[in-house]
Structures are given as structure tokens and as C-alpha cells.
Amino acid sequence: MNETPAEEAEARAIRRRWLTIGELVAVAGVVIAGVSLWLSWADKRDEASRKATEASTAKAAETRLDLRASVAEGGRQAALSDPAHEILDTAIAFPKALGVGAQAPVLPRIEADWFSDAVLAATDKGADEREGRLPVLVTVSYRAGDATRQDRAIVELVWRTSGRMLKGRELRIEAARIRERGGDLARIDALWAQEAARLKRPA
């Protein structure tokens, strides 16, 4: 059966529409594939970035000083330690107003005898039983992996004085804690000035 010119034109139009739909489907497939590829790349990039951040954070945690202070020897000293690192050298500095010389002990510690006379003198002519806080600057060299690093912290010593039968008063360390990470001599001088002003006020 022969088609009329009108029928042939309509058939060609239908074929063109199907061709257009096919093209759209193909383009849509390409777009979807492209979006999927980009999303996959973005996910991998984010995952790599997250892993790099975690590795950097872990590395920083491994190398950062984690100084601890605790009372030892019945209050005659404060022991210093770092559970994650080997401490190589320790330097202890006291507030300038006390007139106590810096110490560099072989073992990481702070002895009450180093500063007791100065604190007792600063709290003389008062009650035998006094208590207060002494800030000291601790500089530590420690091993982190194959490297040697140095860091500082302000250690706060809580001390207490009491009377003795024959030799006046004595001082013991009651508690030791890390007050601040970092710090310098000016900072412990300022902290001690505040504490000294408090100690001068009537009880």
C-alpha cells in the first residue's frame, strides 16, 4: 500500500522525534556518568583529606609534651613525668621575688627544700599553719621518636606550713598540677605577685 505524501511526512517527523529522544537519553546517560564520576572523585578527595588531617593530628599528639606532676616522698618533692616520652633534661625556674636559684636536676622533680626557706621567710610573723600556691616554670627536653624536642609548662605547687616543736616551721608539698602549657618567667612572676598579695591579707 502506497503512502501519501502527508503520511510520509508524518513518518519522517516521528522518526525525527525518536531520534531526538534517543539523543536526549544518551546525553542524560553521559551527564549521569559524569556526575557519578565527579561524586566518586570528591568522596575520595574528602577521604584523603580526612585521613591526612587525622594523621597530622596524631603526629602532633605523639610529639607534644604531656607533662604530669605528682606529690612524692611524703610531700618533700613533686615528681615530673610524661607517660609518652622519655624526659632527657629538666630546668626549674622560680619567681624572681623569692630569690631562689634555678635548678637542673638529673631526675625530673622539684624538691621542697629548694624553695621552702624562701616561702617560710615570705610567710613569717604569721600563723604557723599556712597554705598557698607556688608557680614554677618547668622547661623539659624530651625524646619524640628520633628527634629531641623542648617544651615548657607552669607547674603549680600547693604547699602547707606547720609548726615544729624545736625548729620553727616546716613546709610540705600538698599537691602538684600543671597550671598552664607554655609560659615564661614573666608569667610566674605575675602569678606569684598575686599569691604574695593574698598571703599578706589577714586570715
MIMARGU-155134 format. One record per residue (C-alpha): x, y, z; residue in one letter. Coordinates in nm, 2 decimals, always signed. Layout:
BEGIN
<node><px>X</px><py>Y</py><pz>Z</pz><type>A</type></node>
...
% end
This chain:
BEGIN
<node><px>+0.00</px><py>+0.00</py><pz>+0.00</pz><type>M</type></node>
<node><px>+0.15</px><py>+0.33</py><pz>-0.11</pz><type>N</type></node>
<node><px>+0.17</px><py>+0.61</py><pz>+0.15</pz><type>E</type></node>
<node><px>+0.05</px><py>+0.95</py><pz>+0.06</pz><type>T</type></node>
<node><px>+0.29</px><py>+1.25</py><pz>+0.08</pz><type>P</type></node>
<node><px>+0.13</px><py>+1.36</py><pz>+0.41</pz><type>A</type></node>
<node><px>+0.17</px><py>+1.01</py><pz>+0.56</pz><type>E</type></node>
<node><px>+0.54</px><py>+1.00</py><pz>+0.46</pz><type>E</type></node>
<node><px>+0.60</px><py>+1.35</py><pz>+0.61</pz><type>A</type></node>
<node><px>+0.43</px><py>+1.23</py><pz>+0.94</pz><type>E</type></node>
<node><px>+0.65</px><py>+0.92</py><pz>+0.94</pz><type>A</type></node>
<node><px>+0.96</px><py>+1.13</py><pz>+0.90</pz><type>R</type></node>
<node><px>+0.86</px><py>+1.36</py><pz>+1.18</pz><type>A</type></node>
<node><px>+0.80</px><py>+1.06</py><pz>+1.41</pz><type>I</type></node>
<node><px>+1.15</px><py>+0.92</py><pz>+1.32</pz><type>R</type></node>
<node><px>+1.30</px><py>+1.26</py><pz>+1.40</pz><type>R</type></node>
<node><px>+1.12</px><py>+1.27</py><pz>+1.74</pz><type>R</type></node>
<node><px>+1.25</px><py>+0.93</py><pz>+1.82</pz><type>W</type></node>
<node><px>+1.60</px><py>+1.03</py><pz>+1.72</pz><type>L</type></node>
<node><px>+1.57</px><py>+1.34</py><pz>+1.94</pz><type>T</type></node>
<node><px>+1.45</px><py>+1.13</py><pz>+2.24</pz><type>I</type></node>
<node><px>+1.74</px><py>+0.89</py><pz>+2.18</pz><type>G</type></node>
<node><px>+1.99</px><py>+1.17</py><pz>+2.18</pz><type>E</type></node>
<node><px>+1.84</px><py>+1.31</py><pz>+2.50</pz><type>L</type></node>
<node><px>+1.87</px><py>+0.97</py><pz>+2.66</pz><type>V</type></node>
<node><px>+2.23</px><py>+0.94</py><pz>+2.55</pz><type>A</type></node>
<node><px>+2.31</px><py>+1.29</py><pz>+2.67</pz><type>V</type></node>
<node><px>+2.14</px><py>+1.22</py><pz>+3.01</pz><type>A</type></node>
<node><px>+2.35</px><py>+0.90</py><pz>+3.04</pz><type>G</type></node>
<node><px>+2.67</px><py>+1.09</py><pz>+2.98</pz><type>V</type></node>
<node><px>+2.57</px><py>+1.36</py><pz>+3.23</pz><type>V</type></node>
<node><px>+2.48</px><py>+1.10</py><pz>+3.49</pz><type>I</type></node>
<node><px>+2.80</px><py>+0.91</py><pz>+3.44</pz><type>A</type></node>
<node><px>+2.99</px><py>+1.24</py><pz>+3.47</pz><type>G</type></node>
<node><px>+2.81</px><py>+1.34</py><pz>+3.79</pz><type>V</type></node>
<node><px>+2.88</px><py>+0.99</py><pz>+3.93</pz><type>S</type></node>
<node><px>+3.25</px><py>+1.01</py><pz>+3.84</pz><type>L</type></node>
<node><px>+3.27</px><py>+1.36</py><pz>+4.00</pz><type>W</type></node>
<node><px>+3.10</px><py>+1.25</py><pz>+4.32</pz><type>L</type></node>
<node><px>+3.33</px><py>+0.95</py><pz>+4.34</pz><type>S</type></node>
<node><px>+3.63</px><py>+1.17</py><pz>+4.30</pz><type>W</type></node>
<node><px>+3.50</px><py>+1.42</py><pz>+4.55</pz><type>A</type></node>
<node><px>+3.44</px><py>+1.14</py><pz>+4.81</pz><type>D</type></node>
<node><px>+3.79</px><py>+1.01</py><pz>+4.76</pz><type>K</type></node>
<node><px>+3.94</px><py>+1.36</py><pz>+4.79</pz><type>R</type></node>
<node><px>+3.75</px><py>+1.42</py><pz>+5.11</pz><type>D</type></node>
<node><px>+3.85</px><py>+1.08</py><pz>+5.25</pz><type>E</type></node>
<node><px>+4.22</px><py>+1.15</py><pz>+5.16</pz><type>A</type></node>
<node><px>+4.19</px><py>+1.50</py><pz>+5.32</pz><type>S</type></node>
<node><px>+4.03</px><py>+1.35</py><pz>+5.64</pz><type>R</type></node>
<node><px>+4.30</px><py>+1.08</py><pz>+5.66</pz><type>K</type></node>
<node><px>+4.57</px><py>+1.34</py><pz>+5.62</pz><type>A</type></node>
<node><px>+4.42</px><py>+1.56</py><pz>+5.89</pz><type>T</type></node>
<node><px>+4.39</px><py>+1.26</py><pz>+6.13</pz><type>E</type></node>
<node><px>+4.75</px><py>+1.16</py><pz>+6.06</pz><type>A</type></node>
<node><px>+4.87</px><py>+1.52</py><pz>+6.12</pz><type>S</type></node>
<node><px>+4.67</px><py>+1.54</py><pz>+6.44</pz><type>T</type></node>
<node><px>+4.80</px><py>+1.20</py><pz>+6.56</pz><type>A</type></node>
<node><px>+5.16</px><py>+1.31</py><pz>+6.48</pz><type>K</type></node>
<node><px>+5.12</px><py>+1.63</py><pz>+6.67</pz><type>A</type></node>
<node><px>+4.98</px><py>+1.44</py><pz>+6.97</pz><type>A</type></node>
<node><px>+5.27</px><py>+1.20</py><pz>+6.96</pz><type>E</type></node>
<node><px>+5.53</px><py>+1.48</py><pz>+6.97</pz><type>T</type></node>
<node><px>+5.35</px><py>+1.71</py><pz>+7.21</pz><type>R</type></node>
<node><px>+5.47</px><py>+1.71</py><pz>+7.57</pz><type>L</type></node>
<node><px>+5.22</px><py>+1.56</py><pz>+7.82</pz><type>D</type></node>
<node><px>+5.38</px><py>+1.67</py><pz>+8.14</pz><type>L</type></node>
<node><px>+5.24</px><py>+1.53</py><pz>+8.47</pz><type>R</type></node>
<node><px>+5.32</px><py>+1.63</py><pz>+8.82</pz><type>A</type></node>
<node><px>+5.25</px><py>+1.44</py><pz>+9.14</pz><type>S</type></node>
<node><px>+5.35</px><py>+1.46</py><pz>+9.51</pz><type>V</type></node>
<node><px>+5.62</px><py>+1.21</py><pz>+9.62</pz><type>A</type></node>
<node><px>+5.84</px><py>+1.14</py><pz>+9.92</pz><type>E</type></node>
<node><px>+5.57</px><py>+1.23</py><pz>+10.17</pz><type>G</type></node>
<node><px>+5.54</px><py>+1.59</py><pz>+10.04</pz><type>G</type></node>
<node><px>+5.92</px><py>+1.65</py><pz>+10.01</pz><type>R</type></node>
<node><px>+5.91</px><py>+1.66</py><pz>+9.63</pz><type>Q</type></node>
<node><px>+5.69</px><py>+1.68</py><pz>+9.32</pz><type>A</type></node>
<node><px>+5.78</px><py>+1.42</py><pz>+9.06</pz><type>A</type></node>
<node><px>+5.75</px><py>+1.51</py><pz>+8.70</pz><type>L</type></node>
<node><px>+5.68</px><py>+1.27</py><pz>+8.42</pz><type>S</type></node>
<node><px>+5.55</px><py>+1.22</py><pz>+8.07</pz><type>D</type></node>
<node><px>+5.39</px><py>+0.88</py><pz>+8.00</pz><type>P</type></node>
<node><px>+5.46</px><py>+0.90</py><pz>+7.63</pz><type>A</type></node>
<node><px>+5.81</px><py>+1.04</py><pz>+7.62</pz><type>H</type></node>
<node><px>+6.15</px><py>+1.00</py><pz>+7.78</pz><type>E</type></node>
<node><px>+6.25</px><py>+1.31</py><pz>+7.96</pz><type>I</type></node>
<node><px>+6.61</px><py>+1.39</py><pz>+7.90</pz><type>L</type></node>
<node><px>+6.67</px><py>+1.72</py><pz>+8.08</pz><type>D</type></node>
<node><px>+6.47</px><py>+1.94</py><pz>+8.32</pz><type>T</type></node>
<node><px>+6.52</px><py>+2.30</py><pz>+8.42</pz><type>A</type></node>
<node><px>+6.32</px><py>+2.45</py><pz>+8.71</pz><type>I</type></node>
<node><px>+6.28</px><py>+2.83</py><pz>+8.75</pz><type>A</type></node>
<node><px>+6.12</px><py>+3.01</py><pz>+9.04</pz><type>F</type></node>
<node><px>+5.96</px><py>+3.36</py><pz>+9.07</pz><type>P</type></node>
<node><px>+6.23</px><py>+3.62</py><pz>+9.09</pz><type>K</type></node>
<node><px>+6.09</px><py>+3.78</py><pz>+9.41</pz><type>A</type></node>
<node><px>+6.17</px><py>+3.46</py><pz>+9.61</pz><type>L</type></node>
<node><px>+6.54</px><py>+3.48</py><pz>+9.53</pz><type>G</type></node>
<node><px>+6.56</px><py>+3.11</py><pz>+9.46</pz><type>V</type></node>
<node><px>+6.81</px><py>+2.99</py><pz>+9.20</pz><type>G</type></node>
<node><px>+6.72</px><py>+2.78</py><pz>+8.90</pz><type>A</type></node>
<node><px>+6.76</px><py>+2.41</py><pz>+8.93</pz><type>Q</type></node>
<node><px>+6.86</px><py>+2.15</py><pz>+8.67</pz><type>A</type></node>
<node><px>+6.80</px><py>+1.81</py><pz>+8.84</pz><type>P</type></node>
<node><px>+6.92</px><py>+1.49</py><pz>+8.68</pz><type>V</type></node>
<node><px>+6.59</px><py>+1.33</py><pz>+8.76</pz><type>L</type></node>
<node><px>+6.27</px><py>+1.53</py><pz>+8.67</pz><type>P</type></node>
<node><px>+6.15</px><py>+1.65</py><pz>+9.00</pz><type>R</type></node>
<node><px>+6.10</px><py>+1.96</py><pz>+9.22</pz><type>I</type></node>
<node><px>+6.23</px><py>+1.94</py><pz>+9.58</pz><type>E</type></node>
<node><px>+6.06</px><py>+2.12</py><pz>+9.86</pz><type>A</type></node>
<node><px>+6.40</px><py>+2.21</py><pz>+10.01</pz><type>D</type></node>
<node><px>+6.48</px><py>+2.42</py><pz>+9.71</pz><type>W</type></node>
<node><px>+6.22</px><py>+2.68</py><pz>+9.79</pz><type>F</type></node>
<node><px>+6.09</px><py>+2.61</py><pz>+10.15</pz><type>S</type></node>
<node><px>+6.32</px><py>+2.86</py><pz>+10.32</pz><type>D</type></node>
<node><px>+6.21</px><py>+3.14</py><pz>+10.08</pz><type>A</type></node>
<node><px>+5.84</px><py>+3.06</py><pz>+10.12</pz><type>V</type></node>
<node><px>+5.88</px><py>+3.04</py><pz>+10.50</pz><type>L</type></node>
<node><px>+6.05</px><py>+3.37</py><pz>+10.51</pz><type>A</type></node>
<node><px>+5.78</px><py>+3.52</py><pz>+10.29</pz><type>A</type></node>
<node><px>+5.51</px><py>+3.40</py><pz>+10.53</pz><type>T</type></node>
<node><px>+5.70</px><py>+3.47</py><pz>+10.86</pz><type>D</type></node>
<node><px>+5.54</px><py>+3.65</py><pz>+11.15</pz><type>K</type></node>
<node><px>+5.21</px><py>+3.49</py><pz>+11.09</pz><type>G</type></node>
<node><px>+5.03</px><py>+3.17</py><pz>+11.18</pz><type>A</type></node>
<node><px>+5.24</px><py>+2.86</py><pz>+11.18</pz><type>D</type></node>
<node><px>+4.98</px><py>+2.68</py><pz>+10.96</pz><type>E</type></node>
<node><px>+4.96</px><py>+2.85</py><pz>+10.63</pz><type>R</type></node>
<node><px>+4.89</px><py>+2.72</py><pz>+10.28</pz><type>E</type></node>
<node><px>+4.94</px><py>+2.87</py><pz>+9.93</pz><type>G</type></node>
<node><px>+5.03</px><py>+2.81</py><pz>+9.57</pz><type>R</type></node>
<node><px>+5.38</px><py>+2.85</py><pz>+9.42</pz><type>L</type></node>
<node><px>+5.41</px><py>+2.87</py><pz>+9.04</pz><type>P</type></node>
<node><px>+5.73</px><py>+2.74</py><pz>+8.89</pz><type>V</type></node>
<node><px>+5.84</px><py>+2.73</py><pz>+8.52</pz><type>L</type></node>
<node><px>+5.95</px><py>+2.38</py><pz>+8.41</pz><type>V</type></node>
<node><px>+6.14</px><py>+2.35</py><pz>+8.08</pz><type>T</type></node>
<node><px>+6.18</px><py>+2.00</py><pz>+7.96</pz><type>V</type></node>
<node><px>+6.39</px><py>+1.84</py><pz>+7.68</pz><type>S</type></node>
<node><px>+6.24</px><py>+1.51</py><pz>+7.57</pz><type>Y</type></node>
<node><px>+6.27</px><py>+1.25</py><pz>+7.30</pz><type>R</type></node>
<node><px>+5.99</px><py>+1.22</py><pz>+7.05</pz><type>A</type></node>
<node><px>+6.07</px><py>+0.94</py><pz>+6.80</pz><type>G</type></node>
<node><px>+6.42</px><py>+1.01</py><pz>+6.67</pz><type>D</type></node>
<node><px>+6.40</px><py>+1.38</py><pz>+6.75</pz><type>A</type></node>
<node><px>+6.48</px><py>+1.58</py><pz>+7.06</pz><type>T</type></node>
<node><px>+6.22</px><py>+1.85</py><pz>+7.15</pz><type>R</type></node>
<node><px>+6.18</px><py>+2.11</py><pz>+7.42</pz><type>Q</type></node>
<node><px>+5.87</px><py>+2.25</py><pz>+7.58</pz><type>D</type></node>
<node><px>+5.76</px><py>+2.44</py><pz>+7.88</pz><type>R</type></node>
<node><px>+5.48</px><py>+2.43</py><pz>+8.14</pz><type>A</type></node>
<node><px>+5.39</px><py>+2.62</py><pz>+8.45</pz><type>I</type></node>
<node><px>+5.36</px><py>+2.38</py><pz>+8.74</pz><type>V</type></node>
<node><px>+5.16</px><py>+2.49</py><pz>+9.04</pz><type>E</type></node>
<node><px>+5.27</px><py>+2.35</py><pz>+9.38</pz><type>L</type></node>
<node><px>+5.02</px><py>+2.37</py><pz>+9.66</pz><type>V</type></node>
<node><px>+5.22</px><py>+2.39</py><pz>+9.98</pz><type>W</type></node>
<node><px>+5.13</px><py>+2.39</py><pz>+10.35</pz><type>R</type></node>
<node><px>+5.34</px><py>+2.50</py><pz>+10.65</pz><type>T</type></node>
<node><px>+5.31</px><py>+2.37</py><pz>+11.01</pz><type>S</type></node>
<node><px>+5.48</px><py>+2.43</py><pz>+11.34</pz><type>G</type></node>
<node><px>+5.75</px><py>+2.21</py><pz>+11.48</pz><type>R</type></node>
<node><px>+5.85</px><py>+2.16</py><pz>+11.85</pz><type>M</type></node>
<node><px>+6.21</px><py>+2.28</py><pz>+11.82</pz><type>L</type></node>
<node><px>+6.29</px><py>+2.42</py><pz>+11.48</pz><type>K</type></node>
<node><px>+6.01</px><py>+2.67</py><pz>+11.40</pz><type>G</type></node>
<node><px>+5.80</px><py>+2.57</py><pz>+11.09</pz><type>R</type></node>
<node><px>+5.83</px><py>+2.32</py><pz>+10.81</pz><type>E</type></node>
<node><px>+5.68</px><py>+2.31</py><pz>+10.46</pz><type>L</type></node>
<node><px>+5.54</px><py>+2.02</py><pz>+10.27</pz><type>R</type></node>
<node><px>+5.40</px><py>+2.00</py><pz>+9.92</pz><type>I</type></node>
<node><px>+5.03</px><py>+1.90</py><pz>+9.93</pz><type>E</type></node>
<node><px>+4.96</px><py>+1.89</py><pz>+9.56</pz><type>A</type></node>
<node><px>+5.12</px><py>+1.94</py><pz>+9.22</pz><type>A</type></node>
<node><px>+4.94</px><py>+2.01</py><pz>+8.90</pz><type>R</type></node>
<node><px>+5.00</px><py>+2.16</py><pz>+8.55</pz><type>I</type></node>
<node><px>+4.85</px><py>+2.51</py><pz>+8.56</pz><type>R</type></node>
<node><px>+4.94</px><py>+2.62</py><pz>+8.21</pz><type>E</type></node>
<node><px>+5.11</px><py>+2.48</py><pz>+7.90</pz><type>R</type></node>
<node><px>+5.39</px><py>+2.71</py><pz>+7.78</pz><type>G</type></node>
<node><px>+5.46</px><py>+3.01</py><pz>+7.99</pz><type>G</type></node>
<node><px>+5.77</px><py>+3.22</py><pz>+8.08</pz><type>D</type></node>
<node><px>+5.94</px><py>+3.39</py><pz>+8.37</pz><type>L</type></node>
<node><px>+5.72</px><py>+3.70</py><pz>+8.35</pz><type>A</type></node>
<node><px>+5.41</px><py>+3.48</py><pz>+8.39</pz><type>R</type></node>
<node><px>+5.53</px><py>+3.30</py><pz>+8.70</pz><type>I</type></node>
<node><px>+5.64</px><py>+3.64</py><pz>+8.85</pz><type>D</type></node>
<node><px>+5.29</px><py>+3.78</py><pz>+8.79</pz><type>A</type></node>
<node><px>+5.12</px><py>+3.47</py><pz>+8.94</pz><type>L</type></node>
<node><px>+5.34</px><py>+3.48</py><pz>+9.25</pz><type>W</type></node>
<node><px>+5.28</px><py>+3.85</py><pz>+9.29</pz><type>A</type></node>
<node><px>+4.91</px><py>+3.77</py><pz>+9.31</pz><type>Q</type></node>
<node><px>+4.97</px><py>+3.49</py><pz>+9.56</pz><type>E</type></node>
<node><px>+5.20</px><py>+3.70</py><pz>+9.77</pz><type>A</type></node>
<node><px>+4.94</px><py>+3.97</py><pz>+9.79</pz><type>A</type></node>
<node><px>+4.68</px><py>+3.72</py><pz>+9.90</pz><type>R</type></node>
<node><px>+4.92</px><py>+3.58</py><pz>+10.17</pz><type>L</type></node>
<node><px>+4.97</px><py>+3.93</py><pz>+10.32</pz><type>K</type></node>
<node><px>+4.60</px><py>+3.98</py><pz>+10.38</pz><type>R</type></node>
<node><px>+4.47</px><py>+3.90</py><pz>+10.73</pz><type>P</type></node>
<node><px>+4.33</px><py>+3.55</py><pz>+10.76</pz><type>A</type></node>
% end
